[in-house]
Amino acid sequence: MEFIKKHYEKMLLGLVLAGLIGALVFMLFYIAADKQAMEERANGYINPPVKALTNLDLSVQESVRSRLQSSGNLDLETTNKLFNPMEWQKKPDGSLIKVSKGNVGVASVIVTNIAPLYLILSLDAVTTNELGARYRIGVEKQTASTVAKRYKLPRFVSTGEKPNKETLDVFSLVEVKGVPENPDSLVLKLTDTGELATISNGKPYRRVDAYTADFRYDLEKKVFHGKRIGDKVSFGGTDYLVVEVNRGELILSDQSNQKKTSLPFAP
């Protein structure tokens, strides 16, 4: 105890010095460790560790690229009927039909038949009286303006008799060949052309004066029979006038613009 009492100051000083030495040694290790940590942190910022990337899912992009490479086919005929430059027309049954050349309107009319209209003169009977022979001529003028006048009508003429208005409108008697009461033939002069026509019993005179046409418009299932020049027809929302019918052609005139359309007939 005496030793401690005499040297406790030295011992206390030794302990303090040992502590200081330990602290210095600790600081050396601490500084070195802190410096290493700072270097590692700096390297981490400058050269950060890079992890290998996983495979990217490019399926969406590949699908887009495939669609871009393939040609697109847009159906603007059967599905798109609004923003469509072509014209469509509704049929009577409510369905739609694409308007193109020759499938709607007057251009699609089909002529099914063309028949001639005749002027027919026939010697139907011979009667005699005190004034001589009198001849009954049958006149069938199929081009007459009224239906009643298109059937056969009797007209009477005699040699030397002044022709009446009814006969003179069609013909006049020029000559009787053979015995007047039983003639071989009669020679008539046609009023409109001046042509001579010979008729006898059972051998009438026929002349084609015009034609009638039968035709149809399939889009509206309309059929027209026996139409002649001057007749009016209506189809496709338009009125037409028959302006010409000949042996191989029907001509219709659009009444809205007077445009004429020729429709051939191929029997």
C-alpha positions as CSV (number, residue, x, y, z in Angstrom):
1,M,0.0,0.0,0.0
2,E,2.9,2.3,0.8
3,F,4.1,1.7,-2.7
4,I,0.8,2.7,-4.2
5,K,0.6,5.7,-2.0
6,K,4.1,6.8,-3.0
7,H,3.7,6.1,-6.7
8,Y,-0.1,6.5,-7.4
9,E,0.5,9.7,-9.4
10,K,3.0,7.9,-11.7
11,M,0.6,5.0,-12.0
12,L,-2.3,7.4,-12.9
13,L,-0.1,9.2,-15.4
14,G,0.9,5.8,-16.9
15,L,-2.7,4.8,-17.3
16,V,-3.5,8.1,-19.0
17,L,-0.6,7.7,-21.3
18,A,-1.7,4.2,-22.1
19,G,-5.1,5.4,-22.9
20,L,-3.8,8.1,-25.1
21,I,-1.6,5.6,-27.0
22,G,-4.6,3.3,-27.4
23,A,-6.7,6.2,-28.7
24,L,-4.0,7.1,-31.2
25,V,-3.8,3.5,-32.4
26,F,-7.6,3.3,-32.7
27,M,-7.6,6.6,-34.7
28,L,-5.1,5.2,-37.1
29,F,-7.3,2.2,-37.9
30,Y,-10.5,4.3,-37.9
31,I,-9.0,6.8,-40.4
32,A,-7.7,4.0,-42.6
33,A,-11.1,2.3,-42.6
34,D,-12.9,5.6,-43.2
35,K,-10.6,6.4,-46.1
36,Q,-11.3,3.0,-47.6
37,A,-15.0,3.5,-47.2
38,M,-14.8,6.9,-48.9
39,E,-12.8,5.4,-51.8
40,E,-15.3,2.6,-52.2
41,R,-18.2,5.1,-52.2
42,A,-16.4,7.3,-54.7
43,N,-15.7,4.3,-57.0
44,G,-19.4,3.4,-56.6
45,Y,-20.5,6.8,-57.9
46,I,-17.9,6.9,-60.7
47,N,-17.9,3.3,-61.8
48,P,-21.1,1.8,-60.3
49,P,-21.5,-1.9,-60.6
50,V,-23.5,-2.9,-63.6
51,K,-25.8,-5.9,-63.6
52,A,-26.5,-7.8,-66.7
53,L,-29.9,-6.9,-68.2
54,T,-32.6,-9.5,-68.5
55,N,-34.1,-10.2,-72.0
56,L,-36.7,-7.6,-72.9
57,D,-40.2,-8.5,-73.8
58,L,-40.6,-7.1,-77.4
59,S,-43.7,-9.0,-78.4
60,V,-45.8,-5.9,-78.6
61,Q,-43.3,-4.1,-80.7
62,E,-42.8,-7.1,-83.0
63,S,-46.6,-7.3,-83.5
64,V,-46.7,-3.7,-84.5
65,R,-43.8,-4.1,-86.9
66,S,-45.5,-7.1,-88.5
67,R,-48.7,-5.2,-89.1
68,L,-46.7,-2.3,-90.6
69,Q,-44.9,-4.7,-93.0
70,S,-48.1,-6.4,-94.1
71,S,-50.4,-4.6,-96.6
72,G,-53.7,-3.4,-95.3
73,N,-56.9,-4.3,-97.2
74,L,-59.7,-2.0,-96.5
75,D,-63.2,-3.1,-97.7
76,L,-64.9,0.1,-98.8
77,E,-67.6,-1.7,-100.8
78,T,-69.5,-4.1,-98.7
79,T,-68.9,-2.8,-95.2
80,N,-68.4,1.0,-95.6
81,K,-71.4,2.7,-97.1
82,L,-71.1,6.1,-95.5
83,F,-67.7,7.5,-96.3
84,N,-67.7,5.9,-99.7
85,P,-67.1,7.7,-103.0
86,M,-69.4,5.3,-104.9
87,E,-73.1,5.6,-105.1
88,W,-75.6,3.1,-103.7
89,Q,-79.3,2.7,-104.4
90,K,-82.0,1.0,-102.4
91,K,-83.9,-1.8,-104.1
92,P,-87.6,-2.4,-103.6
93,D,-86.9,-5.2,-101.1
94,G,-84.8,-2.8,-99.0
95,S,-81.4,-4.2,-99.9
96,L,-78.6,-2.0,-101.4
97,I,-77.0,-2.3,-104.7
98,K,-73.8,-0.6,-105.8
99,V,-74.5,1.8,-108.7
100,S,-72.2,1.2,-111.6
101,K,-72.4,1.5,-115.4
102,G,-75.1,-0.7,-116.8
103,N,-76.7,-2.1,-113.6
104,V,-79.1,0.7,-112.6
105,G,-81.1,3.3,-114.4
106,V,-82.1,3.4,-118.1
107,A,-78.8,1.8,-119.1
108,S,-79.9,-1.5,-117.4
109,V,-83.2,-1.7,-119.3
110,I,-83.5,-5.0,-121.3
111,V,-85.4,-4.9,-124.6
112,T,-87.2,-8.3,-124.9
113,N,-89.1,-7.9,-128.1
114,I,-89.8,-5.5,-131.0
115,A,-92.9,-6.1,-133.1
116,P,-94.0,-4.3,-136.3
117,L,-97.2,-2.2,-136.6
118,Y,-98.9,-2.6,-139.9
119,L,-101.2,-0.8,-142.2
120,I,-103.3,-3.6,-143.7
121,L,-105.8,-3.2,-146.5
122,S,-108.0,-6.2,-147.5
123,L,-110.8,-6.8,-150.0
124,D,-113.5,-8.2,-147.7
125,A,-116.6,-8.2,-149.8
126,V,-118.2,-7.1,-153.1
127,T,-121.8,-6.1,-153.3
128,T,-123.8,-5.1,-156.3
129,N,-126.9,-2.9,-156.8
130,E,-128.5,-0.9,-159.5
131,L,-125.6,1.5,-159.3
132,G,-123.0,-1.2,-159.9
133,A,-120.4,-2.9,-157.8
134,R,-119.5,-1.7,-154.4
135,Y,-116.3,-2.9,-152.5
136,R,-115.8,-3.2,-148.8
137,I,-112.2,-2.6,-147.9
138,G,-111.0,-3.5,-144.5
139,V,-108.6,-0.9,-143.1
140,E,-106.5,-1.9,-140.1
141,K,-104.2,1.0,-139.1
142,Q,-102.3,-0.3,-136.1
143,T,-100.4,3.0,-135.7
144,A,-103.6,5.0,-135.0
145,S,-103.5,7.4,-132.1
146,T,-106.6,5.9,-130.4
147,V,-107.1,2.2,-129.6
148,A,-110.6,2.1,-131.3
149,K,-109.1,3.1,-134.6
150,R,-106.4,0.3,-134.5
151,Y,-108.8,-2.5,-135.2
152,K,-110.1,-3.4,-138.7
153,L,-112.7,-0.9,-139.9
154,P,-114.8,-1.2,-143.1
155,R,-114.5,1.4,-145.8
156,F,-116.8,1.3,-148.9
157,V,-115.8,2.5,-152.4
158,S,-117.2,2.2,-155.9
159,T,-115.8,2.8,-159.4
160,G,-116.4,6.4,-160.4
161,E,-117.7,7.3,-157.0
162,K,-116.3,10.4,-155.4
163,P,-114.2,9.3,-152.4
164,N,-115.4,10.2,-149.0
165,K,-113.3,11.6,-146.2
166,E,-113.0,8.3,-144.4
167,T,-111.5,6.5,-147.4
168,L,-109.5,9.5,-148.7
169,D,-107.6,9.7,-145.4
170,V,-106.1,6.3,-146.2
171,F,-106.5,5.5,-149.9
172,S,-108.4,6.2,-153.1
173,L,-109.6,3.6,-155.7
174,V,-107.5,3.8,-158.9
175,E,-108.5,0.7,-160.9
176,V,-110.6,-2.4,-160.9
177,K,-109.0,-5.3,-162.7
178,G,-111.3,-8.0,-164.1
179,V,-115.1,-8.1,-164.0
180,P,-116.3,-5.4,-161.6
181,E,-118.7,-7.8,-159.9
182,N,-116.0,-10.3,-159.3
183,P,-112.7,-8.4,-159.7
184,D,-109.3,-10.1,-159.9
185,S,-107.8,-7.3,-157.9
186,L,-108.2,-3.6,-156.9
187,V,-105.5,-1.0,-157.3
188,L,-105.4,1.6,-154.5
189,K,-103.4,4.7,-154.1
190,L,-102.2,5.4,-150.6
191,T,-102.9,8.9,-149.5
192,D,-99.8,9.5,-147.4
193,T,-97.1,8.2,-149.8
194,G,-98.8,8.1,-153.2
195,E,-97.8,4.4,-153.4
196,L,-100.0,2.0,-155.4
197,A,-101.2,-1.0,-153.5
198,T,-102.8,-4.0,-155.1
199,I,-105.3,-6.1,-153.1
200,S,-107.5,-9.1,-154.0
201,N,-109.6,-11.7,-152.4
202,G,-107.5,-13.4,-149.7
203,K,-104.4,-11.3,-150.6
204,P,-104.3,-8.2,-148.5
205,Y,-101.8,-5.4,-148.7
206,R,-99.4,-5.0,-145.7
207,R,-97.0,-2.2,-144.9
208,V,-94.9,-1.7,-141.8
209,D,-95.5,1.7,-140.5
210,A,-93.9,1.6,-137.0
211,Y,-92.8,-0.7,-134.3
212,T,-93.7,-1.5,-130.6
213,A,-91.2,-2.5,-127.9
214,D,-91.4,-4.8,-124.9
215,F,-88.8,-4.2,-122.3
216,R,-88.2,-4.7,-118.6
217,Y,-86.4,-3.0,-115.7
218,D,-85.2,-5.8,-113.4
219,L,-84.1,-3.7,-110.5
220,E,-87.8,-2.8,-109.7
221,K,-89.2,-5.9,-111.5
222,K,-91.2,-3.7,-113.9
223,V,-92.3,-5.1,-117.3
224,F,-93.6,-2.9,-120.1
225,H,-95.5,-4.3,-123.1
226,G,-96.3,-2.8,-126.5
227,K,-94.8,0.6,-125.9
228,R,-94.8,2.8,-129.0
229,I,-93.5,6.3,-129.9
230,G,-95.0,8.9,-127.7
231,D,-95.7,6.5,-124.7
232,K,-94.4,7.5,-121.3
233,V,-92.9,5.1,-118.8
234,S,-91.5,5.6,-115.3
235,F,-88.9,3.6,-113.4
236,G,-85.9,4.3,-111.1
237,G,-87.6,7.5,-110.0
238,T,-87.4,9.0,-113.5
239,D,-90.0,9.6,-116.3
240,Y,-89.1,8.6,-119.8
241,L,-90.6,9.1,-123.2
242,V,-90.4,6.6,-126.0
243,V,-89.0,8.7,-128.9
244,E,-88.0,6.0,-131.4
245,V,-88.6,2.3,-132.0
246,N,-87.2,0.5,-135.0
247,R,-86.4,-3.0,-135.9
248,G,-83.3,-3.3,-133.7
249,E,-83.4,-0.4,-131.3
250,L,-85.5,1.4,-128.6
251,I,-84.7,5.0,-127.7
252,L,-85.9,6.5,-124.5
253,S,-85.6,10.2,-123.6
254,D,-85.2,11.3,-119.9
255,Q,-87.8,13.9,-119.3
256,S,-85.7,15.7,-116.7
257,N,-82.8,16.6,-119.0
258,Q,-84.0,15.3,-122.5
259,K,-81.0,12.9,-122.6
260,K,-81.7,10.1,-125.1
261,T,-80.5,6.5,-124.5
262,S,-80.3,3.9,-127.2
263,L,-81.2,0.4,-126.1
264,P,-80.4,-2.3,-128.7
265,F,-82.6,-5.4,-129.4
266,A,-80.9,-8.6,-130.1
267,P,-83.5,-11.4,-130.8
